[in-house]
Amino acid sequence: MDNINKLRYDSRMQEIESTLVINPLEDINKLKALASEPRIQMLNLLREKTLNINEISDALKLPQSTVATHISILEDAGLIATESVKAKKEISIKPLEEIKGWLGRYRKLVQSANTGAILK
């Protein structure tokens, strides 16, 4: 590797190392939450507007108890927020920038793996 390519490589590695902060123990709940088609569908619905469990249940044609379980998993993972309003639980997605930032760390990990870069 010539000096210019080595400098580019070293610079790229420093950039990856400074922005790539992955803690699998913390992130495992998010990854598990995103590993379910109904939960992904719920997140897509919540991108449009805040909904309650009944509205989500009707839209996805799932029992309310199933929706409530999925909502609990998404909330525990920090992907959505819930708020009780007039005896109903209103559900909203967390700010997309926060989720994009979290996913971006994994995108960088995959990209660095594809380039053969070694992460510390």
ABEGO torsion letter per residue (X at the ends): XBAAAAAAAAAAAAAAAAABBBBAAAAAAAAAAAABAAAAAAAAAAAABBBBAAAAAAAAGBBAAAAAAAAAAAAAAGABBBBBBGGBBBBBBBBAAAAAAAAAAAAAAAAAAAAGBBBX
